[in-house]
């Protein structure tokens, strides 16, 4: 799972320099030019359904559980109990009224975590593109799908970062083309080739601690924490079995 290349320092690069031209879910985030914040049109509550609920689920997916659990927020557009619980955890973490109702204050905080190019506040596309080609081409899914999967991963990583006390997270490897994955000896069906995975570095935080917090963020793939980085992925989102190599459950 390890990449032997490290990305250019993302803080020295302009956000979105590699991001033009790809659409994402429901056409709400536009990559031709400057993307707009998601246009929430209503307060969403348990029992609601629709494209806006799907986007809500993507953005709170990292708040799937309070403790280690094979739990994930279903990205299905139906606002059920799991989504409501994740919204409450998100609200509590950001100092909002934890009522499970996704109203204007919650929506504003969700949009504050979004950058204008569709990436998130603390992560950007340059960290997730294939390190050989600088784009999302050549994987096991289309470039648009790989990029959308990477965006979903970013929101889970925002939750992980918050749970680690706002400690900066470096992404060493995100999406990989089939060719690049083979070059570095990646697994033959590596989740990196789907855009669902990231290899992380959190300076000053033990890898075991990162692993344990990731167990609450809806990640269905976690590599053992005895190596020099932490691998996370969302393989269950594409129909794979859960795999926690060092998990406690």
N, C-alpha and C positions, 0 to 999 in steps of 0.2 A: 504494500500500500504506500510505501514511502517514495516520495519524489526526491531526486538528487539535485534538483534545481530549486532555487529560492527566488521569489518574485522581486522585482524592483520595489523599493520602498514605496508603498501606496500613498504615503503622506506627501511624497514629492511629485505625484502625478495628478493631472487633472482628471476629475471624475468624468466618466462618459466618453473618454477619448476613443474607446474601442466599442462603444455601445450603440451606435446608430443603426437603425434599420430593421429591428426585430420587434414584432408585436408580442404582447403577453395576454394573460387571461382576460377574456371578455372585452378586449379593446379599450380598457380603462387606462392602461399605462401605455403611452405612445412613445416609440423609440425613434420616430422620424421627427427630428427636432427636439424640443424640450418637452418632457413628459409633465403632465399635470398631476397634482395630488388627487387621490381617488375621490370621486364625487359621491359621497354617501348621501342618499336622498331620504333616509328615514332612520328612526331609532329601531334597532333590531332586538328582538326578544325571542326567548325559547318558543318554538312553534312556527317561527317564520322560515321562509325558504326563498332562494333566488341567488342570482349571481353575486349580489352584494354580501350575502351570507358566506358564499364560497371564499370571497376575498377576505372577509373577517376571519374565517377559519385558517387561511394561509398565514395571516399575521399574528394569530394567537397560538399557533400550533406548538410553539416552544414552551407553552405553559400547560402541558398535557397532564402533569401529575405533581403532587407535593413530595413524593418519595419515589425510590426506585420502583418502576412499574412498567410492564409491557403495555403501556397506554399510549395512544396517539389520537389526535384530533382528526376525525374523518373529514376529508376535503370533498364534501358531497352536496353542499348547498342547503342542507337541512339543519336548522338550529336546534339541536337536541341537548340533552343533559351534559354530554361531554364538552360541547362547545360552550355552554353556559358556565361550566366549572372552570374552563380555561380562561374565559373572559374575566371571571371573578379573580383568578390568580393574577392575571395581567393588571387589572385595576388596582389590586392591593399593592402590587410591586411598585406601581407608579404613583401611589398616593391618591388614588381616585376612590370614590364610593364603590365598594365591591358588591354590587347588586346583580351582576350578570346581565345587565341591560346595556347594550352597545349604543349609547346615545351620543350627543355632540361632544361631550368632554372626552369620552373614550375614543371617539373617532378622531378628534384633534390630536390626541396623543399617538394614535396609530399613524396618522399622517406625518407627525413630527419625526417618526422613525424612518421616513422615506426620503431619499434624495431625488432631485429633479430628473435624474436619468433612469429612475426605476430601481436603482440599487438601494441599500439601506444606510442608515446614519453612520454606522461604524464599519461597513464593508463595501467593497466596490467591485466592479466587473473585472478590473485588471488582476485581481486576486484569484478569480475563478476561471478565466479563459485557459485554454490549453497553452502550456508554457513553450511549446515548440512553434505553434502557428499564431498564437495571439487571438484566437477566435473560438467559436463553439462548433466548428465543423468537424466531421470525420468520426463522430462517436457512434454509439449504437442506437441513437435516436436523432431526430432532426436537430439542426442548430437551434431552432426556435424552442423546441421542447427542452433541450439541454439547458438553455438559458433560463427558461421558466423554472426548471427544477433547481437551478442554482439560486434563483431569487427566493424560492421557498426555503432553501437551506439557509440563506442569509437571515431570514426572520427567526428561524430556530436559534441561530447563533447569536442574534440580538438578545434572546431570552437567556441563553447560556451566559453571555457576557454580564447581564444584569445579575444573575444568580451568583456569579463569581465576584460580586462586589464592584462591578464596572471595570474589571481588569481588561486591558487591551488584549485582543486575540489576533494573532497573525495566522493567516491561511497560507500554508506552504504549497498546497496542491489542491486544486478544485477539479474542474472538468479536464478530462484527458481524451484526446483522440485515440482511436484503436491503435494507430501506428505508434504514438508516443507512449502509450501504456505498455505496448510490447517492448519498446526500446528500454524501458526502465525496469522490466521484469514484473509488471503489475499482474494481479490475478486475472485469469482469462475472462471472467465475467465481472470485472471490477465495477463497482458502482460509480467510480469516477467517470466512466465512459457514458453514463446516463446523466451526469450533472447533479446527482443526488448527494455526492460525497464531498468531504473536505478533510484534509490533514491539518491539524492545528498545533500551534505553539502558544502557550500562555506564560510569558516570563514571570517568574516569581511565584508561580502556583504549581504544586505537585501534580503530575499527570494523573495520579489516582484521584485527586480532588476533582480535576476536570472531568474524568470518567464518571464519577459519582454524581456530579451535577448534571451531566449529559443524560444520565438515566432518567431524569425527570422531564426532559425536553422533547420527548416524542421521537428520539432517534432510535431506529430499529436495528441499526448496525453499529457496533462499537468494538474496535480493536483493543486488545489487551493494553493495559496502562504501564506495562513494564518496558516499553520502548521509548524512544526519544521524542515522540509526538503522540497526539491523540487523533485517531481516525474516527469520524462520525459519518453516518449516512442514513438515508430514509428508505431503505430497500422495501419495507412493507408497503410503501406508497405505490410501488410498481409491481406488487403482487409476490414479493419474495418473503421467505420465512424470516422471523426475527433471529438475529445473531449477535449476542453479547458475549464476547470472548472471555471477559473477566467478570462477568456479571454475578450478582449475589442472588438472583432469582431465576 
